[in-house]
């Protein structure tokens, strides 16, 4: 029943999906943290930039963002992300698009965690002479991250599923292989079930593990 799988690199396709998820998750966490810092910054210009970025990006479909990275950045502006192979360029552009999109959701999740930090702690830190970056780094962000492990886990799971959009610019991940297999094989239900199980194997353990971590590191107030 599964003989038709021999002609396809199923594990390789899911490995590309994992790579997309990991690189985009790291980029989204870094950029999302910076955006969250901007959203709570005392500088109006930074606050305005963070607010506009999050509200605009969250309301643009991910497909539009991914296609723009290929048609707009690469084909129109010649941005090749330092790669000389077309497949590598598309992969890096997909990571860029996923990072730009997902970081807006990371920012909002983290900002909700920042809002849980008691204002008195911030005022006490400022009273002993800490500046805004020091207050964020030493007092606020450590507690905020502990408060939002659960929401960030949901963002990571959504990111894993959103990597399927990278197929729109030819990245050889799981969704592109699934489309190819459906076109070539008369096994629609079986192929769909295989990829559904594959994504379930990626997302379910991640959700369970991060849910356990969230309970362990939760801030007791």
Backbone bond lengths (Angstrom), bond angles and torsions (degrees), N, CA, C in turn:
res aa  C-N    CA-C-N  psi(-1)  N-CA   C-N-CA  omega(-1)  CA-C   N-CA-C  phi
1 X - - - 1.464 - - 1.530 111.37 -
2 X 1.335 116.04 -30.99 1.464 120.33 -178.02 1.524 112.72 -104.00
3 X 1.339 116.50 16.11 1.465 119.65 -177.83 1.524 111.78 -62.45
4 X 1.328 117.62 -31.00 1.461 120.08 -176.49 1.530 112.15 -66.70
5 X 1.327 118.88 -15.00 1.465 121.74 -179.21 1.522 112.35 -73.15
6 X 1.325 117.44 -17.12 1.456 120.51 -175.17 1.531 112.96 -62.87
7 X 1.300 117.21 -25.39 1.459 120.17 -178.59 1.516 114.36 -88.98
8 X 1.329 117.00 5.62 1.467 120.61 -175.16 1.530 110.41 -127.76
9 X 1.320 115.21 144.35 1.466 120.87 179.44 1.531 108.70 -91.75
10 X 1.327 115.11 77.15 1.461 120.54 -175.88 1.529 111.18 -66.42
11 X 1.316 116.99 -46.42 1.466 120.49 -179.54 1.527 111.26 -64.62
12 X 1.334 115.89 -37.78 1.459 119.49 178.27 1.519 111.99 -63.10
13 X 1.324 116.67 -39.36 1.463 120.70 179.65 1.526 110.92 -65.54
14 X 1.334 116.51 -43.04 1.464 119.15 178.88 1.535 110.74 -70.99
15 X 1.321 117.70 -28.28 1.471 120.04 175.73 1.534 110.38 -65.32
16 X 1.335 116.76 -38.92 1.468 120.27 175.68 1.532 109.70 -63.99
17 X 1.332 117.14 -39.25 1.466 120.75 176.76 1.520 110.96 -61.17
18 X 1.327 116.64 -43.54 1.463 120.70 178.38 1.525 110.51 -62.47
19 X 1.325 117.31 -43.12 1.461 120.66 179.07 1.522 111.19 -62.83
20 X 1.324 116.34 -44.48 1.459 119.73 176.87 1.522 111.02 -57.35
21 X 1.329 115.85 -43.50 1.462 120.65 -178.28 1.524 111.57 -65.07
22 X 1.325 116.50 -46.78 1.472 120.35 -176.35 1.517 111.53 -65.31
23 X 1.341 116.94 -50.29 1.464 119.64 -178.50 1.528 111.37 -63.97
24 X 1.332 116.39 -41.71 1.469 119.71 -180.00 1.526 111.19 -68.74
25 X 1.329 117.17 -35.29 1.463 120.38 178.82 1.528 110.96 -65.04
26 X 1.334 116.39 -42.70 1.462 120.13 178.90 1.531 110.16 -63.89
27 X 1.328 116.13 -47.97 1.461 119.79 179.19 1.519 112.30 -62.18
28 X 1.329 116.79 -40.83 1.464 120.80 -179.47 1.519 111.74 -66.71
29 X 1.334 116.55 -36.73 1.463 119.67 179.23 1.526 110.80 -66.26
30 X 1.323 116.53 -42.38 1.471 120.38 -179.91 1.527 110.62 -67.19
31 X 1.336 116.98 -53.03 1.458 120.80 -176.88 1.531 110.52 -69.21
32 X 1.325 117.67 -36.77 1.458 120.21 177.86 1.517 112.51 -64.84
33 X 1.347 116.58 -36.34 1.466 120.37 176.78 1.523 110.85 -65.81
34 X 1.329 116.22 -42.22 1.467 119.75 177.38 1.531 111.05 -63.54
35 X 1.328 116.65 -39.82 1.460 119.95 177.70 1.526 111.44 -64.43
36 X 1.338 116.03 -40.67 1.468 119.50 178.69 1.526 110.28 -63.22
37 X 1.347 116.61 -39.75 1.463 120.10 176.88 1.523 110.61 -62.65
38 X 1.326 116.76 -38.11 1.465 120.02 176.76 1.526 111.45 -65.62
39 X 1.333 116.31 -39.65 1.470 119.90 -177.30 1.519 112.60 -63.10
40 X 1.341 117.29 -28.46 1.478 120.34 -179.15 1.531 111.26 -108.02
41 X 1.330 116.39 9.72 1.462 120.24 -178.20 1.524 111.50 -69.90
42 X 1.340 117.81 148.08 1.461 120.63 174.84 1.529 112.66 -76.28
43 X 1.339 117.27 -7.34 1.468 121.09 -179.87 1.526 108.93 -87.34
44 X 1.339 118.70 116.78 1.476 121.05 -175.63 1.527 113.84 -57.80
45 X 1.351 117.97 -38.14 1.457 120.63 -178.47 1.529 111.13 -63.97
46 X 1.335 117.13 -43.88 1.462 120.73 178.88 1.520 110.47 -67.18
47 X 1.334 116.39 -40.60 1.463 120.44 178.48 1.524 110.77 -61.97
48 X 1.329 115.68 -41.88 1.459 119.82 179.80 1.517 112.14 -66.34
49 X 1.348 116.98 -41.43 1.459 119.84 178.83 1.518 111.07 -62.26
50 X 1.338 116.73 -46.59 1.456 120.20 -179.76 1.516 112.11 -61.07
51 X 1.329 116.30 -41.82 1.469 120.51 -179.61 1.516 111.65 -65.05
52 X 1.340 116.47 -46.61 1.464 120.54 -179.10 1.532 110.38 -64.42
53 X 1.327 117.08 -44.42 1.467 120.68 -178.71 1.527 110.65 -58.68
54 X 1.328 116.41 -50.76 1.460 120.07 -176.51 1.522 111.17 -63.15
55 X 1.319 117.45 -46.46 1.465 120.28 -177.04 1.522 112.45 -67.82
56 X 1.322 117.24 -33.71 1.463 119.79 179.43 1.523 110.91 -74.81
57 X 1.329 117.01 -50.41 1.467 120.50 -174.86 1.522 111.60 -65.95
58 X 1.323 117.44 -38.96 1.470 119.66 -179.15 1.521 112.03 -63.37
59 X 1.326 118.09 -23.83 1.460 120.85 -175.89 1.528 112.81 -103.11
60 X 1.338 116.84 10.62 1.464 121.27 172.99 1.525 108.23 -104.04
61 X 1.327 119.00 130.83 1.478 119.91 177.77 1.522 111.14 -58.11
62 X 1.318 116.10 142.32 1.458 120.79 -178.88 1.527 111.50 -60.59
63 X 1.325 117.18 -35.94 1.465 119.78 179.09 1.521 111.20 -58.77
64 X 1.329 116.54 -39.84 1.463 120.74 179.20 1.531 110.03 -64.13
65 X 1.330 116.51 -41.57 1.466 120.77 179.78 1.532 110.42 -63.09
66 X 1.337 116.75 -46.44 1.469 120.58 -178.02 1.523 111.21 -65.64
67 X 1.324 117.02 -44.80 1.462 120.07 179.78 1.525 110.60 -64.53
68 X 1.330 117.45 -35.94 1.467 120.42 178.34 1.528 111.33 -62.92
69 X 1.334 116.90 -37.87 1.466 118.76 179.88 1.524 110.86 -61.72
70 X 1.341 117.25 -32.89 1.459 120.83 -179.29 1.525 111.61 -83.86
71 X 1.337 116.28 -53.15 1.464 120.09 -176.27 1.524 111.68 -75.93
72 X 1.331 116.83 -40.06 1.452 120.24 -176.01 1.513 113.48 -82.24
73 X 1.334 116.52 -54.66 1.461 119.99 -175.39 1.519 112.65 -75.79
74 X 1.336 116.45 -48.81 1.468 119.86 -173.34 1.526 112.34 -81.09
75 X 1.323 116.75 -58.85 1.455 119.75 -172.33 1.533 112.90 -75.19
76 X 1.336 117.62 -31.05 1.464 119.89 -178.43 1.523 112.41 -93.43
77 X 1.335 116.82 -48.24 1.456 120.86 -175.66 1.525 113.39 -95.58
78 X 1.328 117.09 -10.35 1.460 120.44 176.95 1.512 114.89 76.54
79 X 1.329 117.66 21.51 1.464 121.60 178.06 1.521 108.47 -77.86
80 X 1.335 117.18 111.08 1.468 120.46 -175.84 1.528 113.22 -106.31
81 X 1.341 117.63 5.53 1.461 122.67 176.58 1.524 112.73 57.71
82 X 1.328 116.95 27.59 1.460 120.70 177.43 1.513 115.00 73.75
83 X 1.330 117.85 16.45 1.471 121.17 -179.44 1.523 109.65 -113.53
84 X 1.328 116.32 152.65 1.461 120.52 179.11 1.524 112.82 -111.68
85 X 1.323 117.27 -5.27 1.467 121.40 177.03 1.518 109.49 -104.75
86 X 1.327 115.85 137.97 1.466 120.90 -175.78 1.528 111.41 -59.82
87 X 1.342 116.54 -40.87 1.462 119.51 -178.72 1.523 111.26 -65.94
88 X 1.336 116.75 -38.25 1.462 120.56 178.81 1.523 111.13 -67.94
89 X 1.336 115.88 -40.38 1.467 120.06 177.65 1.528 110.25 -59.40
90 X 1.323 116.94 -47.73 1.465 120.32 -179.62 1.521 111.81 -62.29
91 X 1.336 116.77 -39.23 1.458 120.09 178.87 1.523 110.28 -62.24
92 X 1.320 116.72 -47.09 1.470 120.05 -178.28 1.522 111.47 -68.21
93 X 1.322 116.97 -35.64 1.458 119.86 176.07 1.522 111.24 -65.50
94 X 1.328 116.37 -37.76 1.463 120.14 177.22 1.525 110.77 -64.11
95 X 1.344 116.81 -41.90 1.465 120.59 176.61 1.526 110.29 -61.34
96 X 1.329 116.50 -42.15 1.464 120.60 178.73 1.526 111.27 -61.65
97 X 1.331 116.39 -46.45 1.461 120.00 179.88 1.516 112.64 -64.26
98 X 1.328 116.95 -44.47 1.460 120.70 178.70 1.523 111.04 -63.94
99 X 1.334 116.81 -38.17 1.463 120.40 178.72 1.521 110.86 -65.83
100 X 1.332 116.26 -46.87 1.459 120.37 -179.29 1.524 111.26 -60.15
101 X 1.324 116.88 -37.99 1.472 121.17 -178.39 1.521 112.05 -76.81
102 X 1.317 116.70 -49.49 1.463 120.82 -173.65 1.516 111.97 -70.23
103 X 1.327 118.10 -29.91 1.463 120.90 -178.54 1.522 111.85 -60.91
104 X 1.322 117.94 -28.49 1.466 119.98 177.26 1.527 110.76 -64.19
105 X 1.330 117.13 -38.18 1.461 120.98 179.10 1.528 111.05 -75.66
106 X 1.333 116.68 -35.55 1.462 120.38 174.21 1.519 109.79 -61.50
107 X 1.325 116.30 -43.04 1.462 121.29 179.47 1.528 111.39 -57.86
108 X 1.318 117.00 -48.08 1.465 119.95 -177.62 1.528 111.87 -67.64
109 X 1.331 116.76 -37.57 1.462 119.62 176.45 1.524 110.29 -63.45
110 X 1.327 115.98 -43.97 1.460 120.32 -178.82 1.524 111.47 -69.83
111 X 1.317 117.24 -35.20 1.472 119.96 178.32 1.522 111.00 -65.09
112 X 1.339 115.83 -34.67 1.469 118.14 176.49 1.525 109.99 -66.09
113 X 1.348 117.06 -34.19 1.458 120.04 175.98 1.514 112.06 -68.94
114 X 1.324 116.73 -37.63 1.462 120.65 177.41 1.525 110.71 -61.57
115 X 1.317 115.92 -37.30 1.469 119.95 -179.40 1.523 112.95 -68.49
116 X 1.346 117.43 -15.82 1.472 119.35 178.47 1.525 112.26 -84.02
117 X 1.323 117.64 -12.97 1.464 120.39 -179.92 1.529 108.55 -74.19
118 X 1.336 118.19 125.80 1.472 120.86 -177.73 1.530 111.32 -56.86
119 X 1.321 115.51 135.66 1.458 120.83 -178.70 1.529 111.33 -61.86
120 X 1.328 115.90 -29.79 1.465 119.23 -179.53 1.517 112.68 -61.56
121 X 1.334 116.73 -34.98 1.463 119.48 178.53 1.526 111.11 -65.85
122 X 1.317 115.79 -39.27 1.465 120.15 178.61 1.523 110.31 -66.15
123 X 1.314 116.50 -44.21 1.463 120.33 -179.71 1.527 110.72 -64.49
124 X 1.324 117.15 -38.40 1.467 120.24 178.20 1.522 110.81 -65.53
125 X 1.338 116.71 -39.71 1.460 120.17 178.74 1.522 111.05 -64.96
126 X 1.329 117.27 -40.79 1.456 119.78 178.08 1.526 110.91 -68.00
127 X 1.337 116.18 -31.79 1.470 120.23 -178.82 1.527 112.49 -67.47
128 X 1.343 116.49 -29.41 1.473 118.64 179.71 1.531 111.77 -90.93
129 X 1.340 116.50 7.94 1.455 120.00 171.35 1.514 116.75 101.70
130 X 1.332 118.62 6.73 1.464 119.99 178.69 1.532 109.94 -75.71
131 X 1.338 115.81 139.11 1.457 118.40 176.52 1.528 109.96 -86.06
132 X 1.342 116.44 179.00 1.468 120.31 -174.32 1.535 112.89 -60.43
133 X 1.341 120.04 -48.75 1.480 119.01 178.07 1.525 112.70 -59.52
134 X 1.314 118.06 -37.71 1.469 120.83 179.20 1.516 111.32 -68.04
135 X 1.333 116.57 -39.75 1.469 119.80 178.05 1.520 110.02 -61.82
136 X 1.351 116.07 -43.40 1.465 119.88 178.81 1.524 110.99 -62.81
137 X 1.316 116.57 -48.31 1.467 121.26 -172.73 1.520 112.75 -71.33
138 X 1.321 117.56 -37.74 1.463 120.56 -172.81 1.529 112.62 -94.71
139 X 1.325 116.33 -38.36 1.471 120.41 -171.51 1.526 112.74 -104.31
140 X 1.329 116.14 -52.83 1.465 120.42 -166.34 1.522 113.33 -82.19
141 X 1.331 116.86 -55.97 1.470 119.57 -173.10 1.528 114.19 -61.74
142 X 1.352 120.16 -41.31 1.473 118.15 177.63 1.522 112.95 -56.59
143 X 1.336 116.90 -41.69 1.464 119.89 178.85 1.527 111.19 -72.92
144 X 1.336 116.39 -36.71 1.465 119.85 -178.92 1.520 110.96 -64.15
145 X 1.338 117.30 -43.92 1.462 120.37 179.65 1.523 111.11 -61.88
146 X 1.319 116.62 -40.36 1.468 119.64 179.12 1.528 111.75 -64.79
147 X 1.324 116.52 -28.89 1.462 120.61 -177.84 1.521 113.26 -79.97
148 X 1.319 117.01 -21.15 1.467 119.12 -171.26 1.528 112.83 -119.40
149 X 1.317 118.39 23.98 1.463 120.00 176.63 1.526 110.12 -59.80
150 X 1.331 116.44 -42.35 1.468 120.80 179.21 1.522 112.69 -60.87
151 X 1.349 118.50 -54.18 1.467 119.36 176.94 1.525 113.66 -59.90
152 X 1.323 117.27 -37.46 1.465 119.16 177.81 1.523 111.41 -66.81
153 X 1.335 116.75 -31.88 1.467 119.84 175.08 1.528 110.67 -62.76
154 X 1.329 116.40 -40.87 1.466 120.28 177.36 1.528 111.09 -63.59
155 X 1.334 116.56 -39.14 1.465 120.30 177.55 1.528 110.08 -64.36
156 X 1.337 117.24 -40.20 1.461 120.82 179.59 1.519 111.44 -65.17
157 X 1.317 116.74 -41.10 1.467 120.31 177.91 1.524 110.35 -63.98
158 X 1.340 116.21 -42.98 1.466 119.94 177.17 1.522 110.79 -62.74
159 X 1.330 117.27 -38.18 1.466 120.98 177.95 1.522 110.85 -62.91
160 X 1.326 117.26 -42.06 1.465 120.95 179.05 1.526 110.81 -58.05
161 X 1.312 116.15 -43.19 1.470 120.02 179.26 1.528 111.51 -73.21
162 X 1.333 116.31 -32.23 1.464 119.87 -178.96 1.529 112.62 -71.04
163 X 1.335 117.48 -16.17 1.464 118.95 178.56 1.527 111.74 -62.05
164 X 1.321 117.18 -18.34 1.469 120.15 178.74 1.529 111.26 -63.03
165 X 1.332 116.92 -23.73 1.466 120.22 -179.85 1.525 110.94 -67.98
166 X 1.341 117.26 -22.33 1.465 120.49 179.25 1.526 111.93 -61.44
167 X 1.328 117.34 -19.10 1.466 120.03 176.81 1.519 111.41 -61.96
168 X 1.339 117.11 -22.26 1.464 120.97 -178.84 1.521 112.26 -64.04
169 X 1.344 118.05 -23.88 1.462 120.37 178.44 1.534 111.23 -113.94
170 X 1.338 115.63 19.20 1.460 120.22 170.79 1.504 116.26 85.38
171 X 1.322 118.55 16.46 1.460 120.53 176.00 1.523 108.35 -72.71
172 X 1.328 117.18 129.68 1.469 121.79 -172.09 1.519 111.49 -81.21
173 X 1.338 116.30 60.89 1.464 119.74 177.32 1.529 109.67 -100.29
174 X 1.331 116.39 -169.31 1.463 120.41 -169.51 1.520 113.35 -60.93
175 X 1.339 117.44 -41.79 1.462 119.64 -176.38 1.523 112.00 -65.39
176 X 1.327 117.23 -36.54 1.466 119.89 178.59 1.524 110.64 -66.84
177 X 1.331 116.97 -40.95 1.459 120.32 177.62 1.519 110.77 -66.11
178 X 1.326 117.46 -38.85 1.461 120.12 178.67 1.520 110.89 -61.56
179 X 1.329 116.29 -43.04 1.462 119.87 178.62 1.521 110.92 -62.30
180 X 1.327 116.46 -40.72 1.467 120.38 178.55 1.519 111.25 -64.85
181 X 1.334 116.38 -41.76 1.465 119.63 -179.30 1.523 111.45 -67.72
182 X 1.323 117.33 -37.17 1.463 120.02 179.05 1.527 110.30 -66.45
183 X 1.332 116.42 -35.96 1.463 119.83 179.19 1.529 111.98 -71.05
184 X 1.338 116.63 -31.84 1.470 119.89 -173.77 1.518 113.92 -96.13
185 X 1.324 117.61 -24.12 1.461 120.87 -173.93 1.528 111.02 -117.26
186 X 1.313 115.73 147.61 1.466 121.09 176.98 1.528 109.59 -91.62
187 X 1.334 115.43 52.93 1.466 120.93 -175.58 1.530 109.61 -136.24
188 X 1.322 115.88 52.98 1.468 120.24 -173.05 1.520 112.51 -57.15
189 X 1.318 117.25 -51.08 1.467 120.82 -176.33 1.518 110.66 -66.55
190 X 1.321 117.18 -43.43 1.462 120.97 -178.06 1.529 111.13 -65.76
191 X 1.327 116.93 -44.04 1.465 120.48 179.12 1.519 110.54 -62.67
192 X 1.327 116.69 -44.53 1.465 120.63 179.22 1.519 110.83 -61.97
193 X 1.325 116.48 -40.47 1.461 120.23 179.94 1.528 111.33 -65.83
194 X 1.313 117.28 -38.81 1.469 121.06 179.77 1.519 110.37 -62.17
195 X 1.320 116.83 -45.70 1.467 119.37 -178.15 1.532 111.35 -73.55
196 X 1.325 117.07 -31.53 1.460 119.59 175.48 1.529 110.44 -63.25
197 X 1.325 116.30 -43.28 1.463 120.60 177.80 1.521 110.38 -65.53
198 X 1.337 116.62 -38.32 1.462 120.31 179.03 1.517 112.11 -60.65
199 X 1.330 116.96 -46.41 1.457 120.02 178.62 1.523 111.37 -69.16
200 X 1.319 116.55 -32.44 1.462 119.78 176.58 1.528 110.31 -64.07
201 X 1.321 116.66 -38.28 1.470 120.66 178.12 1.524 111.90 -67.07
202 X 1.322 117.32 -25.48 1.461 120.43 177.58 1.523 112.28 -82.55
203 X 1.315 116.59 -41.44 1.472 120.03 -170.88 1.527 113.56 -89.35
204 X 1.330 117.83 -37.92 1.466 119.47 -175.01 1.525 112.40 -64.10
205 X 1.346 120.67 -50.64 1.475 119.48 177.57 1.524 112.25 -60.29
206 X 1.326 117.09 -36.78 1.464 120.59 178.70 1.522 110.67 -62.05
207 X 1.324 116.63 -46.14 1.458 120.47 179.60 1.518 112.52 -63.69
208 X 1.334 116.70 -42.21 1.462 120.31 -179.84 1.529 111.28 -66.47
209 X 1.332 116.55 -42.93 1.465 120.04 -179.04 1.525 111.37 -65.54
210 X 1.323 116.77 -48.03 1.455 119.19 -178.50 1.522 111.75 -69.77
211 X 1.326 117.43 -28.01 1.462 119.88 172.90 1.516 111.32 -64.61
212 X 1.330 116.19 -39.92 1.472 120.63 176.15 1.521 110.52 -65.78
213 X 1.352 116.27 -42.62 1.455 119.92 178.35 1.519 110.64 -61.51
214 X 1.332 117.34 -41.31 1.467 120.89 -179.68 1.518 111.81 -58.61
215 X 1.329 117.33 -38.78 1.459 120.57 179.46 1.535 110.86 -70.43
216 X 1.335 116.40 -34.90 1.462 120.07 -177.93 1.513 112.70 -71.85
217 X 1.328 116.76 -36.43 1.464 119.59 -173.57 1.524 112.82 -102.80
218 X 1.323 117.18 5.19 1.470 119.57 -177.90 1.525 110.88 -57.54
219 X 1.317 115.45 139.62 1.462 121.70 -179.62 1.520 109.02 -77.43
220 X 1.316 116.61 123.55 1.466 121.25 177.86 1.524 108.86 -87.57
221 X 1.299 116.86 122.03 1.476 120.48 -178.47 1.522 110.02 -117.79
